[in-house]
Amino acid sequence: MNRDVPHIVFEPGEKENFGFDLVSIDFIQQQKGFNHNPEHPHQLKFYNLIFFTEGEGRHFIDFNWYPIEQNTLIYLTKDQINAFDFSTDFKGYCMLFTEDYFASSFSHLPKDFVFRLFNPQLFSPILQIPKNSDFNSYFNLLLNEFNNRPIFNQKSILESLFVILVSKAEYYKQNQTFHIKDSSNVQLFQKFTTLLENNFHKTRSAIFYASKLDITYKHLNEVSKNLVNKTAKKVIDDYVILQAKRNLINSTIKSTQLAYKLGFEDATNFTKYFKKHTGLTPKSLKKSYQ
């Protein structure tokens, strides 16, 4: 795999664009207009919904390979690392959109629903759409409207179809995954993860995050266990390790630099921590992706 992990920004194929683009996997495979190899790990700076319409294979997401087949939908959030594997034959489309587009499109929906949509901590990034569903019909409508440009009020038409499509997917997700009924717990967990994103390089103490949330450590643990089947400390450690892995496979950063960046006092403590949670040293993980 490539030694450097490109950071892929949103660059629509059309100059007139409002934060949404739809690209075929065939186009991506041909690497037209790209300065990176899509089969090498690359970090997204936007959101991506990949819908596989034919074939089967696998897709790389944050250091795990996931199986795909016809009607598989993949949720990729901003900053995740992913890669295609074109060794098998499959077809499909990527629905790419910016954070601003995401916020505006779903602004009228409940906050806990929006938080669930692209949250890899709560759900698997893979959703299998039932064969007898009408998801394909709505997707084809979206694809046709996108390709019939320019049309009157296109932005609103596409946005409406996209919201319907994602809402349909969320309905199917309820039947395939653990359905969270207590929205207050979701909101609390959201606050916890937001605090974690902003403070993980300062502290890995679950007690610190509980105090910031004005709840007990026990309460934070209960919420974490109920939602993601992990203790609060495990949520913290998994997040730190993920950030470490994302940085490590970019060969430009050294372990010593990364240790300080993640809040460790020295590289030795970071190496011990990393090996404890992954079974690998930072150096060996980096070599495995070169």
C-alpha positions as CSV (number, residue, x, y, z in Angstrom):
1,M,0.0,0.0,0.0
2,N,1.1,3.6,-0.5
3,R,3.3,5.1,2.2
4,D,1.5,8.4,2.4
5,V,-2.2,8.7,3.2
6,P,-3.7,11.4,1.0
7,H,-6.3,13.7,2.6
8,I,-9.1,13.8,-0.1
9,V,-11.1,17.0,-0.1
10,F,-14.4,17.6,-1.8
11,E,-13.9,18.5,-5.4
12,P,-17.1,18.2,-7.5
13,G,-16.9,17.3,-11.1
14,E,-19.1,20.3,-12.0
15,K,-18.1,23.9,-11.2
16,E,-21.8,24.8,-10.3
17,N,-22.2,22.7,-7.2
18,F,-23.9,23.0,-3.8
19,G,-22.0,20.5,-1.8
20,F,-23.3,17.2,-3.3
21,D,-21.8,15.0,-6.0
22,L,-22.6,11.5,-7.4
23,V,-19.8,9.5,-8.9
24,S,-19.8,6.0,-10.4
25,I,-17.3,3.4,-9.0
26,D,-16.3,2.7,-12.6
27,F,-15.1,6.3,-12.9
28,I,-13.2,6.0,-9.7
29,Q,-11.6,2.8,-10.8
30,Q,-10.4,4.5,-14.0
31,Q,-8.7,7.1,-11.7
32,K,-9.8,10.0,-13.9
33,G,-9.1,13.3,-12.3
34,F,-7.6,11.8,-9.1
35,N,-4.1,12.3,-7.8
36,H,-4.3,9.3,-5.6
37,N,-4.8,5.5,-6.0
38,P,-8.3,4.6,-4.7
39,E,-7.0,1.2,-3.8
40,H,-4.6,2.7,-1.3
41,P,-5.8,4.1,2.0
42,H,-7.0,7.6,1.8
43,Q,-8.6,9.9,4.4
44,L,-11.8,11.6,3.5
45,K,-12.5,15.2,4.4
46,F,-16.2,14.9,3.5
47,Y,-19.0,12.4,3.9
48,N,-19.6,9.5,1.5
49,L,-22.4,7.0,1.0
50,I,-21.3,4.1,-1.3
51,F,-24.1,2.0,-2.8
52,F,-23.0,-1.2,-4.5
53,T,-25.5,-2.1,-7.2
54,E,-23.8,-5.2,-8.7
55,G,-21.1,-7.8,-7.8
56,E,-19.3,-8.6,-4.6
57,G,-16.0,-8.0,-2.9
58,R,-14.6,-6.1,0.1
59,H,-14.0,-2.5,1.2
60,F,-11.3,-1.2,3.6
61,I,-12.6,1.1,6.4
62,D,-10.5,2.3,9.4
63,F,-8.2,-0.8,9.3
64,N,-10.8,-3.4,8.8
65,W,-11.9,-5.1,5.6
66,Y,-15.7,-5.4,5.2
67,P,-17.5,-7.8,2.8
68,I,-19.7,-6.2,0.2
69,E,-22.3,-7.5,-2.2
70,Q,-25.2,-6.3,-4.3
71,N,-27.3,-3.7,-2.4
72,T,-24.6,-3.1,0.2
73,L,-24.6,0.5,1.5
74,I,-21.5,1.9,3.2
75,Y,-21.5,4.9,5.5
76,L,-18.2,6.8,5.5
77,T,-17.9,9.8,7.7
78,K,-15.4,12.7,7.5
79,D,-11.8,11.8,8.5
80,Q,-12.3,8.0,8.1
81,I,-9.7,6.1,6.1
82,N,-10.9,3.8,3.4
83,A,-9.8,2.0,0.2
84,F,-11.4,0.0,-2.6
85,D,-10.3,-3.4,-3.7
86,F,-10.8,-3.8,-7.4
87,S,-9.6,-7.4,-7.6
88,T,-13.2,-8.5,-7.9
89,D,-15.9,-7.2,-10.2
90,F,-18.5,-4.9,-8.8
91,K,-20.4,-1.7,-9.7
92,G,-22.0,1.1,-7.8
93,Y,-22.0,4.8,-6.9
94,C,-20.5,7.2,-4.4
95,M,-22.8,9.9,-3.0
96,L,-20.3,12.6,-1.8
97,F,-21.3,15.6,0.3
98,T,-19.8,18.2,2.5
99,E,-20.4,18.8,6.2
100,D,-22.4,22.0,5.4
101,Y,-24.6,20.1,3.0
102,F,-25.1,17.4,5.6
103,A,-26.1,19.9,8.3
104,S,-28.5,21.8,6.0
105,S,-30.2,18.8,4.5
106,F,-31.0,17.2,7.9
107,S,-31.5,20.4,9.9
108,H,-35.3,19.8,10.3
109,L,-34.8,16.3,11.7
110,P,-34.2,15.4,15.4
111,K,-30.6,15.9,16.6
112,D,-30.3,12.3,17.9
113,F,-31.4,10.9,14.5
114,V,-28.8,13.0,12.7
115,F,-26.1,11.9,15.2
116,R,-26.9,8.3,14.5
117,L,-26.6,8.6,10.8
118,F,-22.8,8.7,10.5
119,N,-21.5,7.4,13.8
120,P,-19.1,4.5,13.5
121,Q,-19.1,4.1,17.3
122,L,-22.8,3.4,17.4
123,F,-23.2,1.3,14.3
124,S,-21.4,-0.8,11.7
125,P,-20.5,1.2,8.6
126,I,-22.1,-1.6,6.5
127,L,-25.9,-1.9,5.8
128,Q,-27.4,-4.5,3.6
129,I,-30.5,-3.2,1.8
130,P,-33.2,-5.8,1.4
131,K,-33.7,-7.0,-2.2
132,N,-37.4,-6.4,-2.1
133,S,-37.2,-2.9,-0.8
134,D,-38.0,0.3,-2.8
135,F,-34.5,1.8,-1.9
136,N,-33.3,1.1,-5.4
137,S,-36.3,3.0,-6.9
138,Y,-35.5,6.1,-4.9
139,F,-31.8,5.8,-5.7
140,N,-32.5,5.6,-9.4
141,L,-34.7,8.7,-9.1
142,L,-31.8,10.5,-7.4
143,L,-29.4,9.3,-10.1
144,N,-31.7,10.4,-12.9
145,E,-32.4,13.8,-11.5
146,F,-28.7,14.3,-10.8
147,N,-27.8,13.4,-14.5
148,N,-30.6,15.6,-16.0
149,R,-28.8,18.8,-15.2
150,P,-29.6,21.7,-15.3
151,I,-33.2,21.5,-14.2
152,F,-35.5,23.9,-12.4
153,N,-35.0,23.9,-8.6
154,Q,-32.6,21.0,-8.8
155,K,-31.0,21.6,-5.4
156,S,-34.3,21.1,-3.6
157,I,-35.2,18.1,-5.7
158,L,-31.9,16.3,-5.1
159,E,-31.9,17.2,-1.4
160,S,-35.5,15.9,-0.9
161,L,-34.6,12.6,-2.7
162,F,-31.4,12.2,-0.7
163,V,-33.2,12.7,2.6
164,I,-35.8,10.2,1.6
165,L,-33.1,7.7,0.6
166,V,-31.1,8.1,3.8
167,S,-34.4,7.8,5.9
168,K,-35.2,4.6,4.1
169,A,-31.8,3.2,4.9
170,E,-32.3,4.2,8.6
171,Y,-35.6,2.2,8.6
172,Y,-33.8,-0.9,7.4
173,K,-31.0,-0.3,9.8
174,Q,-33.4,-0.6,12.7
175,N,-34.2,-4.2,11.6
176,Q,-30.6,-5.2,11.2
177,T,-28.9,-3.6,14.2
178,F,-29.5,-2.8,17.9
179,H,-32.1,-0.1,17.9
180,I,-31.5,2.7,20.4
181,K,-34.8,3.8,22.0
182,D,-33.6,6.2,24.7
183,S,-32.7,9.4,22.9
184,S,-31.5,11.0,26.1
185,N,-28.7,8.4,26.3
186,V,-27.8,9.1,22.6
187,Q,-27.5,12.8,23.4
188,L,-25.4,12.2,26.4
189,F,-23.1,9.9,24.4
190,Q,-22.8,12.5,21.7
191,K,-21.7,15.1,24.3
192,F,-19.2,12.5,25.6
193,T,-17.7,11.8,22.1
194,T,-17.5,15.5,21.3
195,L,-15.6,16.1,24.5
196,L,-13.4,13.2,23.7
197,E,-12.6,14.5,20.2
198,N,-11.5,17.8,21.7
199,N,-9.6,16.6,24.8
200,F,-8.2,13.1,24.0
201,H,-4.7,14.5,23.6
202,K,-5.0,16.0,27.1
203,T,-6.5,13.2,29.1
204,R,-7.6,9.6,28.8
205,S,-9.4,9.6,32.2
206,A,-13.1,8.6,32.1
207,I,-13.6,10.4,35.4
208,F,-12.6,13.6,33.7
209,Y,-15.2,13.2,31.0
210,A,-17.9,12.3,33.5
211,S,-17.2,15.4,35.6
212,K,-17.4,17.6,32.5
213,L,-20.8,16.1,31.8
214,D,-21.9,16.6,35.4
215,I,-22.6,12.9,35.8
216,T,-21.0,10.2,37.8
217,Y,-18.4,7.8,36.4
218,K,-20.9,5.0,37.0
219,H,-23.6,6.7,34.9
220,L,-21.2,7.4,32.0
221,N,-20.1,3.7,32.1
222,E,-23.8,2.5,32.1
223,V,-24.6,4.7,29.1
224,S,-21.5,3.5,27.2
225,K,-22.3,-0.1,27.9
226,N,-25.9,0.2,26.9
227,L,-25.2,1.9,23.6
228,V,-21.9,0.4,22.4
229,N,-21.3,-2.5,24.8
230,K,-18.1,-0.8,26.0
231,T,-17.0,0.8,29.2
232,A,-16.3,4.6,28.9
233,K,-12.6,3.9,29.3
234,K,-12.7,1.4,26.4
235,V,-14.4,4.0,24.3
236,I,-11.6,6.5,25.1
237,D,-8.8,3.9,24.4
238,D,-10.4,2.8,21.1
239,Y,-10.6,6.4,20.0
240,V,-7.0,7.2,20.9
241,I,-5.8,4.0,19.1
242,L,-7.8,4.9,16.0
243,Q,-6.2,8.3,15.9
244,A,-2.8,6.7,16.4
245,K,-3.3,4.3,13.5
246,R,-4.6,7.0,11.2
247,N,-1.4,9.0,11.9
248,L,1.0,6.1,11.8
249,I,0.2,4.9,8.3
250,N,1.2,8.3,7.1
251,S,4.9,7.7,7.1
252,T,5.9,11.4,7.5
253,I,5.2,11.3,11.3
254,K,7.6,9.6,13.7
255,S,6.5,7.7,16.8
256,T,8.1,10.3,19.1
257,Q,6.2,13.1,17.5
258,L,3.0,11.1,17.5
259,A,3.4,10.3,21.2
260,Y,3.5,14.0,22.1
261,K,0.6,14.8,19.7
262,L,-1.6,12.2,21.5
263,G,-0.7,13.4,24.9
264,F,1.9,10.9,26.1
265,E,4.8,12.1,28.1
266,D,7.3,10.0,26.1
267,A,7.5,7.6,23.2
268,T,8.1,4.6,25.5
269,N,4.8,5.0,27.2
270,F,3.0,5.4,23.9
271,T,4.6,2.2,22.5
272,K,3.5,0.2,25.6
273,Y,0.0,1.6,25.4
274,F,-0.3,0.9,21.7
275,K,1.0,-2.6,22.0
276,K,-1.3,-3.3,24.9
277,H,-4.3,-2.4,22.8
278,T,-3.3,-3.7,19.4
279,G,-0.7,-6.4,20.0
280,L,1.7,-4.5,17.6
281,T,4.3,-1.8,18.0
282,P,3.7,1.4,16.2
283,K,6.7,0.6,13.9
284,S,5.3,-2.8,12.9
285,L,1.8,-1.4,12.2
286,K,3.4,1.3,10.0
287,K,5.4,-1.3,8.1
288,S,2.4,-3.4,7.4
289,Y,0.8,-0.6,5.4
290,Q,3.9,0.3,3.4
